[in-house]
Amino acid sequence: MISDQVKSGKERAPHRSLLFATGMKRADMKKPFIGICNSYESFVPGHCHLNKVGEYLKKCVEEAGGVAMVFNTIAVCDGIAMGHSGMKYSLPSRELIADSVETVARAHCFDALLCVPNCDKIVPGMLLGALRVNIPAIFASGGPMAPGRNPLTGADSDLNSVFEGVGAENAGRISAKDLQKIEETSCPGCGSCSGMFTANSMNCLYEALGLALPGNGTILATDPRRADHYRASARRIVAMAKKGGPLPRDLVTKESLDNALTLDMAMGGSTNTVLHTLAIAREAGVDFSLERMNELSARTPYICKLAPSGSYHVSDLDRAGGIMAILKRLPKELLHLDAMTVSGKTLGAQVRSARIKDSDVIRTIPCAYSRDGGLAVLWGNLAERGAVVKKGGVAPSMMKFTGKAICFDSQEDACKGILGGRVKPGHVVVIRYEGPKGGPGMQEMLAPTSYIIGAGLGESVALITDGRFSGATHGACVGHVSPEAAEGGLIGLLEDGDEITIDIPARSISAALSRKEIAARAKKAKPWTPRIRGGWLERYARFVGNASTGASLKF
């Protein structure tokens, strides 16, 4: 066992002495050391219950014959960080989490990892770290939040309902008292936000990727079945530690990434899954590109539409059979069913045992929402290295749109402009200098996109940005525009009134500018200067890579 490096032999007597100080016994020195990587924080709703989850998993690991070594990572709540400078730290936190997992696992010679993430950057961050140390690892998330209830309509609601409520109140469509009622009822308890937003998208993708047991992405945080899921995960990770595998790099392959992205296209997950999957592939040494994602989208029917694109929530998907039921519905030729998973079974074996319980939530292929997937990558002179759109959340009338640019050099200025009434029907809102380098940190744009929807402009205004979006975003919103403005991308040269065309079926995005005009503007443009000096964000801006490769740090 790897842990023998800190517990076996006379030279390790000092190490054992320190371990005994924590309550371990000599008999424990013969057991595998299981690192339980917990992301508990008392103030983040997706994580506020994970202290109890960690205690339960520790008990389960010890009952299964392992020694539980519990440690924590940070967790940023994107919803709380949204709309102010705190959001600049969200994506960079992925790298800090990966570094912390690598550091603790290597320094203490764990035999395996049981990862307990929940919210957006924690899920991929832990996997990046697990891929680096490449010891057996299982992901057991904290589970999704139940949807709330909109007191005005009686329909299910979620965090996005509150953001859109701000836009509706500002436009005079609801009262301040109505907004207060919505904010008090939309997030009813612990768990990752209840729609198919980024956290839930990633936790679901890990089932198809083979890194989590079935149910990881859909069983509610408050559902008693979560305890069964945790117990099974704990038992399995101890068994994997004793056997020595499978290892993360055995499981994250081109085939399993195809499986995960095929699922993503079938359920129209968050655009952030594109960013994180590219980073994961890079860490695993797998050649995976935006072009491959478009290939998968072109062949995968969109059969499960959840909030924010539809009215169903993750709890409805769980009731309908979960992730394995979506995969069971898809044509077999779209999946690599012989891919191995942490369960010790192939993905195909897990899919065969699934049951589809609701064909409204998980549609049949003839009744698919579209013949292609819920995400798309666009190309053109505005995005020579690609841009991403959640096409499943775009109204049919906006699938092809030409409008006049109205430009903002930050998310904050855009929010002021939208709430101040500057944005009108026919506009393409341009938010730039918010990419990985320019932001820095590639802020999410849930606030401006929600204000547009809340103001009733969702079918007359588009938005493009070199930043990114929350999984809760929907509408004609194109993000990850690359190269970003800080790299000299065309998005930084746009002027108010420029004509922009977004053609999602054709996978294109372009500005009606000649090469001569673009060259003239580039010649006059002032060099980009970093917004932030000092601290972690300056270092991040200096070393972060392009969004088209996952916004990973350069070596």
C-alpha positions as CSV (number, residue, x, y, z in Angstrom):
1,M,0.0,0.0,0.0
2,I,1.1,3.6,-0.7
3,S,0.5,4.4,3.0
4,D,3.3,2.0,4.0
5,Q,5.6,5.0,3.2
6,V,4.4,6.7,6.4
7,K,3.5,3.7,8.6
8,S,5.8,0.7,8.0
9,G,9.2,-0.1,9.3
10,K,11.3,1.2,12.2
11,E,12.2,4.4,10.4
12,R,8.5,5.3,10.5
13,A,8.2,5.1,14.3
14,P,8.0,8.9,14.5
15,H,5.3,9.0,11.9
16,R,3.3,6.3,13.7
17,S,3.7,8.2,17.0
18,L,2.0,11.2,15.4
19,L,-0.8,9.1,14.0
20,F,-1.3,7.5,17.4
21,A,-1.8,11.0,18.8
22,T,-4.9,11.4,16.6
23,G,-6.5,8.3,18.1
24,M,-5.3,5.6,15.7
25,K,-4.4,2.2,17.0
26,R,-1.5,-0.1,16.0
27,A,-4.0,-2.4,14.2
28,D,-4.9,0.6,12.0
29,M,-1.4,0.5,10.5
30,K,-2.4,-2.6,8.5
31,K,-5.5,-1.0,7.0
32,P,-5.7,1.3,3.9
33,F,-5.6,5.0,4.5
34,I,-8.7,6.6,2.8
35,G,-8.5,10.3,2.3
36,I,-12.0,11.8,2.6
37,C,-11.8,15.1,0.8
38,N,-14.7,17.1,2.1
39,S,-15.8,20.6,0.9
40,Y,-17.8,21.5,4.0
41,E,-18.5,25.2,4.7
42,S,-21.3,26.4,7.0
43,F,-22.3,29.3,4.7
44,V,-22.6,27.7,1.3
45,P,-26.0,26.0,0.8
46,G,-24.5,23.2,-1.4
47,H,-22.0,22.4,1.4
48,C,-23.6,23.4,4.7
49,H,-24.6,19.8,5.5
50,L,-21.4,18.1,4.5
51,N,-19.9,18.2,8.1
52,K,-22.5,15.5,9.0
53,V,-21.9,13.7,5.6
54,G,-18.2,13.6,6.4
55,E,-18.8,12.1,9.9
56,Y,-21.1,9.5,8.4
57,L,-18.6,8.6,5.6
58,K,-15.8,8.3,8.2
59,K,-17.9,5.8,10.1
60,C,-18.7,3.9,6.9
61,V,-15.1,3.7,5.8
62,E,-14.0,2.4,9.2
63,E,-16.8,-0.2,9.2
64,A,-15.6,-1.3,5.7
65,G,-12.0,-1.9,7.0
66,G,-10.3,1.4,6.2
67,V,-8.8,4.3,8.1
68,A,-10.6,7.5,7.4
69,M,-8.3,10.6,7.0
70,V,-10.7,13.6,6.7
71,F,-9.6,16.9,5.2
72,N,-11.2,19.9,3.7
73,T,-11.0,22.1,0.6
74,I,-12.4,25.5,0.1
75,A,-15.8,26.1,-1.6
76,V,-17.0,29.3,-3.4
77,C,-20.7,29.7,-3.8
78,D,-21.2,31.2,-7.2
79,G,-24.6,32.5,-6.3
80,I,-23.3,34.5,-3.3
81,A,-20.1,35.6,-5.3
82,M,-22.2,36.7,-8.3
83,G,-22.5,40.3,-9.3
84,H,-19.5,41.7,-7.5
85,S,-15.7,41.3,-7.5
86,G,-16.0,38.0,-5.5
87,M,-16.9,36.2,-8.7
88,K,-13.4,36.8,-10.1
89,Y,-12.2,34.2,-7.5
90,S,-14.7,31.4,-8.5
91,L,-13.0,29.8,-11.5
92,P,-9.5,30.3,-10.1
93,S,-10.6,28.4,-7.0
94,R,-10.7,25.3,-9.2
95,E,-6.9,25.4,-9.4
96,L,-6.5,26.0,-5.7
97,I,-8.7,23.0,-4.9
98,A,-6.8,20.8,-7.3
99,D,-3.5,21.9,-5.7
100,S,-4.8,21.2,-2.2
101,V,-6.0,17.7,-3.1
102,E,-2.7,16.9,-4.7
103,T,-0.8,18.4,-1.7
104,V,-2.6,16.6,1.1
105,A,-2.9,13.2,-0.7
106,R,0.8,13.2,-1.7
107,A,2.1,14.5,1.6
108,H,0.2,11.9,3.7
109,C,0.5,9.0,1.3
110,F,-3.2,8.1,1.0
111,D,-4.1,4.8,-0.6
112,A,-7.4,6.2,-2.0
113,L,-9.7,9.2,-2.1
114,L,-13.3,9.6,-1.4
115,C,-14.2,13.0,-2.7
116,V,-17.3,14.9,-1.4
117,P,-17.8,17.9,-3.6
118,N,-21.0,19.7,-4.6
119,C,-20.8,23.1,-6.1
120,D,-19.5,24.3,-9.4
121,K,-15.6,24.5,-9.2
122,I,-15.2,22.0,-6.4
123,V,-16.3,19.0,-8.5
124,P,-13.8,19.5,-11.3
125,G,-11.2,20.8,-8.9
126,M,-11.2,17.6,-6.9
127,L,-10.9,15.5,-10.0
128,L,-8.0,17.5,-11.4
129,G,-6.2,16.8,-8.1
130,A,-7.2,13.1,-8.2
131,L,-5.9,12.7,-11.7
132,R,-2.5,14.1,-10.6
133,V,-2.0,11.7,-7.7
134,N,-3.7,8.9,-9.6
135,I,-4.8,6.8,-6.7
136,P,-8.3,5.0,-6.6
137,A,-11.0,7.7,-6.2
138,I,-14.8,7.8,-6.0
139,F,-16.9,10.9,-6.0
140,A,-19.9,11.1,-3.7
141,S,-21.5,14.5,-4.0
142,G,-23.6,16.3,-1.4
143,G,-26.7,16.0,-3.6
144,P,-29.0,18.6,-5.3
145,M,-31.4,21.0,-3.6
146,A,-35.1,20.5,-3.8
147,P,-36.9,23.1,-5.9
148,G,-38.8,25.9,-4.2
149,R,-42.3,27.1,-4.9
150,N,-43.0,30.4,-6.6
151,P,-45.7,32.0,-4.5
152,L,-46.9,34.1,-7.4
153,T,-47.4,31.3,-9.9
154,G,-47.4,28.1,-7.8
155,A,-44.7,26.7,-10.1
156,D,-41.4,25.2,-9.0
157,S,-38.7,27.9,-8.6
158,D,-35.0,28.1,-8.0
159,L,-32.1,30.5,-7.7
160,N,-32.6,31.6,-11.3
161,S,-36.2,32.6,-10.5
162,V,-34.8,35.2,-8.0
163,F,-32.3,36.7,-10.4
164,E,-34.9,37.0,-13.0
165,G,-37.2,38.5,-10.4
166,V,-34.8,41.3,-9.9
167,G,-35.1,42.1,-13.6
168,A,-38.8,41.8,-13.5
169,E,-39.1,44.1,-10.5
170,N,-36.8,46.7,-12.1
171,A,-39.0,46.7,-15.2
172,G,-42.1,47.2,-13.1
173,R,-43.5,43.7,-14.0
174,I,-43.7,42.6,-10.3
175,S,-43.6,44.5,-7.0
176,A,-40.8,44.7,-4.5
177,K,-43.0,42.7,-2.1
178,D,-43.4,40.0,-4.8
179,L,-39.7,39.8,-5.3
180,Q,-39.2,39.4,-1.5
181,K,-41.7,36.5,-1.5
182,I,-39.7,34.8,-4.4
183,E,-36.4,35.2,-2.7
184,E,-37.7,33.7,0.6
185,T,-39.1,30.6,-1.1
186,S,-36.8,29.6,-4.0
187,C,-34.0,28.0,-2.2
188,P,-35.7,25.8,0.4
189,G,-32.8,24.0,1.9
190,C,-29.3,22.4,1.6
191,G,-27.9,21.1,-1.7
192,S,-26.6,22.3,-5.0
193,C,-29.1,24.5,-6.8
194,S,-32.0,22.5,-8.0
195,G,-31.8,22.9,-11.8
196,M,-29.4,21.4,-14.3
197,F,-27.0,24.2,-13.4
198,T,-23.2,23.7,-13.4
199,A,-22.8,21.8,-10.1
200,N,-25.6,19.3,-10.9
201,S,-24.4,19.0,-14.5
202,M,-20.9,18.0,-13.4
203,N,-22.1,15.6,-10.7
204,C,-24.3,13.9,-13.3
205,L,-21.5,13.8,-15.8
206,Y,-19.3,11.9,-13.3
207,E,-21.7,9.0,-13.4
208,A,-21.2,8.7,-17.2
209,L,-17.5,9.3,-16.8
210,G,-17.4,6.3,-14.5
211,L,-16.1,8.1,-11.4
212,A,-19.3,8.0,-9.3
213,L,-21.9,5.4,-8.5
214,P,-25.4,5.7,-10.0
215,G,-27.5,8.3,-8.2
216,N,-24.6,10.6,-7.5
217,G,-26.0,13.5,-9.5
218,T,-29.7,13.2,-8.9
219,I,-30.6,11.9,-5.4
220,L,-31.6,14.9,-3.4
221,A,-29.3,16.1,-0.5
222,T,-32.2,15.5,1.9
223,D,-33.3,12.1,0.5
224,P,-32.7,9.2,2.9
225,R,-31.4,7.3,-0.1
226,R,-28.3,9.5,0.1
227,A,-27.1,7.6,3.2
228,D,-27.3,4.3,1.2
229,H,-25.3,6.0,-1.6
230,Y,-22.6,7.2,0.8
231,R,-22.4,3.8,2.5
232,A,-22.0,2.0,-0.9
233,S,-19.4,4.6,-2.0
234,A,-17.4,4.1,1.2
235,R,-17.4,0.3,0.9
236,R,-16.4,0.4,-2.7
237,I,-13.5,2.8,-2.1
238,V,-12.0,0.6,0.6
239,A,-12.3,-2.4,-1.8
240,M,-10.6,-0.3,-4.5
241,A,-7.8,0.7,-2.2
242,K,-7.1,-2.9,-1.3
243,K,-7.2,-3.9,-4.9
244,G,-5.2,-0.9,-6.2
245,G,-7.7,0.3,-8.8
246,P,-9.2,1.1,-11.1
247,L,-7.3,4.4,-11.1
248,P,-8.6,7.8,-12.3
249,R,-6.4,7.7,-15.4
250,D,-7.8,4.3,-16.2
251,L,-11.3,5.7,-16.2
252,V,-10.9,9.1,-17.8
253,T,-10.3,8.2,-21.4
254,K,-11.4,9.5,-24.7
255,E,-14.2,6.9,-24.7
256,S,-15.5,7.9,-21.2
257,L,-15.2,11.6,-22.1
258,D,-17.3,10.8,-25.1
259,N,-19.9,9.1,-22.8
260,A,-19.9,12.1,-20.5
261,L,-20.3,14.7,-23.2
262,T,-23.0,12.6,-25.0
263,L,-25.0,12.7,-21.7
264,D,-24.3,16.4,-21.5
265,M,-25.8,17.0,-25.0
266,A,-28.8,14.7,-24.3
267,M,-29.7,16.7,-21.2
268,G,-28.5,20.2,-22.2
269,G,-26.2,20.8,-19.2
270,S,-24.3,24.0,-18.2
271,T,-21.9,25.6,-20.7
272,N,-19.3,25.4,-17.9
273,T,-19.1,21.6,-18.4
274,V,-17.3,22.4,-21.7
275,L,-14.7,24.4,-19.8
276,H,-14.2,21.9,-17.1
277,T,-14.2,18.8,-19.4
278,L,-11.4,20.4,-21.5
279,A,-9.4,21.0,-18.3
280,I,-10.0,17.4,-17.1
281,A,-9.0,15.9,-20.5
282,R,-5.8,18.0,-20.5
283,E,-4.9,16.8,-17.0
284,A,-5.6,13.2,-18.0
285,G,-3.5,13.5,-21.1
286,V,-6.4,12.9,-23.4
287,D,-6.7,14.8,-26.7
288,F,-10.2,16.3,-26.6
289,S,-11.3,19.4,-28.4
290,L,-14.2,21.8,-29.0
291,E,-14.5,20.3,-32.5
292,R,-15.1,16.9,-30.9
293,M,-17.9,18.4,-28.7
294,N,-19.6,19.7,-31.8
295,E,-19.4,16.2,-33.4
296,L,-21.0,14.7,-30.3
297,S,-23.7,17.4,-30.3
298,A,-24.5,16.8,-34.0
299,R,-25.3,13.1,-33.4
300,T,-27.0,13.2,-30.0
301,P,-30.7,13.9,-29.6
302,Y,-31.8,16.4,-26.9
303,I,-34.2,14.3,-24.8
304,C,-34.2,15.7,-21.3
305,K,-34.8,19.5,-20.8
306,L,-34.5,20.6,-17.2
307,A,-34.4,24.1,-15.6
308,P,-33.3,26.7,-16.7
309,S,-34.2,25.5,-20.2
310,G,-37.4,23.7,-19.1
311,S,-39.8,23.4,-16.2
312,Y,-38.4,20.1,-14.7
313,H,-35.8,20.0,-12.0
314,V,-33.1,17.5,-11.0
315,S,-35.6,15.9,-8.5
316,D,-37.9,15.1,-11.5
317,L,-35.0,13.5,-13.3
318,D,-34.3,11.4,-10.3
319,R,-37.9,10.3,-10.1
320,A,-37.8,9.4,-13.8
321,G,-34.9,7.0,-13.3
322,G,-31.8,9.3,-13.2
323,I,-28.7,9.5,-15.4
324,M,-28.6,5.8,-16.3
325,A,-32.2,6.1,-17.6
326,I,-31.2,8.9,-19.9
327,L,-28.3,6.8,-21.2
328,K,-30.6,3.8,-21.6
329,R,-32.9,5.9,-23.8
330,L,-30.1,6.9,-26.2
331,P,-29.2,4.7,-29.2
332,K,-26.5,2.2,-28.1
333,E,-24.2,3.2,-30.9
334,L,-23.8,6.7,-29.3
335,L,-22.1,5.2,-26.2
336,H,-19.0,3.2,-25.3
337,L,-20.9,0.8,-23.1
338,D,-17.8,-1.3,-22.4
339,A,-16.2,1.6,-20.5
340,M,-15.3,0.6,-16.9
341,T,-16.6,2.4,-13.8
342,V,-15.7,2.7,-10.2
343,S,-18.5,0.3,-9.4
344,G,-16.5,-2.5,-10.9
345,K,-19.1,-2.9,-13.6
346,T,-19.1,-1.5,-17.1
347,L,-21.2,1.4,-18.0
348,G,-23.4,-0.9,-20.1
349,A,-24.1,-3.1,-17.1
350,Q,-25.3,-0.2,-15.1
351,V,-27.4,1.1,-18.0
352,R,-29.1,-2.3,-18.5
353,S,-30.3,-2.3,-14.9
354,A,-31.9,1.2,-15.2
355,R,-35.6,1.8,-15.5
356,I,-37.2,4.7,-17.4
357,K,-40.2,5.8,-15.3
358,D,-41.4,9.0,-16.9
359,S,-41.3,9.6,-20.7
360,D,-42.2,13.3,-20.2
361,V,-39.0,13.9,-18.3
362,I,-36.9,11.6,-20.4
363,R,-38.4,11.7,-23.9
364,T,-38.3,9.0,-26.5
365,I,-36.1,9.6,-29.5
366,P,-39.0,10.4,-31.9
367,C,-40.2,13.0,-29.4
368,A,-36.8,14.6,-28.7
369,Y,-36.7,18.3,-28.3
370,S,-34.2,18.4,-31.1
371,R,-32.2,16.0,-33.2
372,D,-29.0,17.4,-32.0
373,G,-27.6,18.2,-28.5
374,G,-28.4,21.0,-26.1
375,L,-25.0,22.6,-26.3
376,A,-23.2,24.0,-29.4
377,V,-19.8,25.5,-30.2
378,L,-19.8,28.5,-32.6
379,W,-17.0,29.7,-34.8
380,G,-16.4,32.9,-36.9
381,N,-14.4,36.1,-37.0
382,L,-15.7,36.9,-33.5
383,A,-14.6,33.5,-32.2
384,E,-11.7,32.1,-34.1
385,R,-11.0,29.7,-31.3
386,G,-14.6,29.0,-30.5
387,A,-17.5,30.1,-28.3
388,V,-20.2,28.1,-26.5
389,V,-24.0,28.4,-26.3
390,K,-26.6,26.4,-24.5
391,K,-28.8,26.0,-27.5
392,G,-31.4,24.0,-25.6
393,G,-32.2,27.2,-23.7
394,V,-32.5,29.5,-26.7
395,A,-36.0,30.4,-28.0
396,P,-36.6,29.2,-31.6
397,S,-37.0,32.8,-32.7
398,M,-33.5,33.6,-31.5
399,M,-31.6,30.7,-33.1
400,K,-30.7,33.1,-35.9
401,F,-30.3,36.7,-34.8
402,T,-28.7,39.8,-36.2
403,G,-28.5,42.9,-34.1
404,K,-26.5,46.0,-33.2
405,A,-23.7,45.8,-30.7
406,I,-23.9,47.7,-27.4
407,C,-20.6,47.3,-25.7
408,F,-19.6,47.1,-22.0
409,D,-16.1,46.6,-20.7
410,S,-17.2,44.8,-17.5
411,Q,-20.1,42.9,-16.1
412,E,-20.8,45.7,-13.6
413,D,-21.2,48.3,-16.4
414,A,-23.4,45.9,-18.3
415,C,-25.7,45.4,-15.3
416,K,-26.0,49.2,-14.9
417,G,-26.8,49.6,-18.5
418,I,-29.4,46.9,-18.6
419,L,-31.1,48.0,-15.4
420,G,-30.8,51.6,-16.5
421,G,-32.7,51.0,-19.7
422,R,-29.9,51.4,-22.2
423,V,-30.5,48.0,-23.7
424,K,-33.3,47.9,-26.3
425,P,-34.8,45.3,-28.6
426,G,-32.5,44.5,-31.4
427,H,-29.3,44.9,-29.4
428,V,-26.5,42.4,-29.0
429,V,-25.1,43.1,-25.5
430,V,-21.3,42.7,-25.7
431,I,-19.5,42.1,-22.3
432,R,-15.7,42.0,-22.7
433,Y,-12.5,42.0,-20.8
434,E,-14.1,39.3,-18.6
435,G,-12.2,36.3,-19.9
436,P,-9.8,34.1,-17.9
437,K,-7.0,36.7,-18.3
438,G,-8.9,39.9,-18.7
439,G,-11.3,39.6,-15.8
440,P,-9.3,38.0,-14.4
441,G,-11.2,34.9,-13.5
442,M,-13.9,34.7,-16.2
443,Q,-16.8,35.8,-14.2
444,E,-20.3,34.2,-14.7
445,M,-22.9,36.4,-16.2
446,L,-26.1,35.2,-14.6
447,A,-27.0,38.7,-13.3
448,P,-27.0,40.5,-16.8
449,T,-28.6,37.5,-18.6
450,S,-31.3,37.3,-15.9
451,Y,-32.0,41.0,-16.0
452,I,-32.5,40.7,-19.8
453,I,-35.0,37.8,-19.3
454,G,-36.7,39.5,-16.4
455,A,-37.2,42.7,-18.4
456,G,-39.0,40.7,-21.1
457,L,-36.2,41.1,-23.6
458,G,-35.3,37.4,-23.9
459,E,-36.6,37.1,-27.5
460,S,-35.3,40.4,-28.8
461,V,-31.8,40.8,-27.2
462,A,-28.8,38.6,-27.5
463,L,-25.6,38.7,-25.4
464,I,-22.0,37.7,-26.1
465,T,-19.1,37.6,-23.8
466,D,-15.5,36.4,-23.3
467,G,-16.7,35.6,-19.8
468,R,-18.8,32.6,-19.0
469,F,-22.3,31.8,-17.7
470,S,-23.9,30.2,-14.7
471,G,-25.6,26.9,-15.4
472,A,-28.8,28.8,-14.6
473,T,-28.4,31.1,-17.6
474,H,-30.7,30.6,-20.6
475,G,-31.5,32.7,-23.6
476,A,-29.5,33.7,-26.7
477,C,-26.3,34.0,-24.7
478,V,-22.9,33.1,-26.2
479,G,-20.0,32.8,-23.8
480,H,-16.3,31.7,-23.8
481,V,-15.7,33.9,-26.9
482,S,-12.1,33.2,-27.8
483,P,-9.6,34.7,-28.2
484,E,-10.7,37.0,-25.4
485,A,-10.4,40.8,-25.5
486,A,-7.3,40.8,-23.3
487,E,-5.6,38.6,-25.9
488,G,-6.5,41.0,-28.7
489,G,-9.6,39.1,-29.8
490,L,-12.1,40.9,-32.1
491,I,-14.6,41.2,-29.3
492,G,-12.3,43.8,-27.8
493,L,-12.4,45.9,-31.0
494,L,-16.2,46.0,-31.4
495,E,-18.0,49.4,-31.3
496,D,-21.5,50.4,-30.5
497,G,-23.7,49.9,-33.6
498,D,-21.6,47.1,-35.2
499,E,-23.7,44.5,-36.8
500,I,-23.4,41.0,-35.2
501,T,-24.9,37.8,-36.5
502,I,-25.4,34.7,-34.4
503,D,-26.5,31.6,-36.4
504,I,-26.7,28.7,-34.0
505,P,-27.9,26.1,-36.6
506,A,-24.9,27.0,-38.8
507,R,-22.6,27.1,-35.7
508,S,-21.4,30.6,-36.5
509,I,-20.9,34.0,-34.9
510,S,-19.5,37.0,-36.8
511,A,-19.3,40.8,-37.0
512,A,-20.0,42.5,-40.3
513,L,-16.5,44.1,-40.4
514,S,-14.0,43.9,-43.2
515,R,-10.5,42.7,-42.6
516,K,-9.2,46.2,-43.5
517,E,-11.5,47.7,-40.8
518,I,-10.5,45.1,-38.2
519,A,-6.8,45.8,-38.9
520,A,-7.3,49.5,-38.6
521,R,-9.0,49.2,-35.3
522,A,-6.4,46.8,-34.0
523,K,-3.7,49.3,-34.9
524,K,-5.4,52.0,-32.9
525,A,-6.2,49.8,-29.9
526,K,-4.5,50.4,-26.6
527,P,-2.5,47.5,-25.2
528,W,-4.4,45.6,-22.5
529,T,-3.3,46.3,-19.0
530,P,-4.1,44.0,-16.0
531,R,-6.9,45.2,-13.8
532,I,-5.6,43.7,-10.6
533,R,-2.1,44.0,-9.1
534,G,-0.9,41.8,-6.4
535,G,-2.3,38.7,-4.8
536,W,-3.5,35.4,-6.2
537,L,-5.5,37.0,-9.1
538,E,-2.5,38.7,-10.6
539,R,-0.6,35.4,-10.6
540,Y,-3.7,33.7,-12.1
541,A,-4.0,36.2,-14.9
542,R,-0.3,35.8,-15.8
543,F,-0.5,32.0,-16.1
544,V,-4.0,31.1,-17.1
545,G,-4.6,29.6,-20.5
546,N,-7.3,30.2,-23.1
547,A,-10.9,29.2,-22.5
548,S,-10.8,27.0,-25.6
549,T,-8.4,24.7,-23.8
550,G,-10.2,24.8,-20.4
551,A,-8.7,27.9,-18.8
552,S,-6.1,25.7,-17.1
553,L,-2.9,27.2,-15.7
554,K,0.0,27.0,-18.1
555,F,3.0,25.0,-17.1
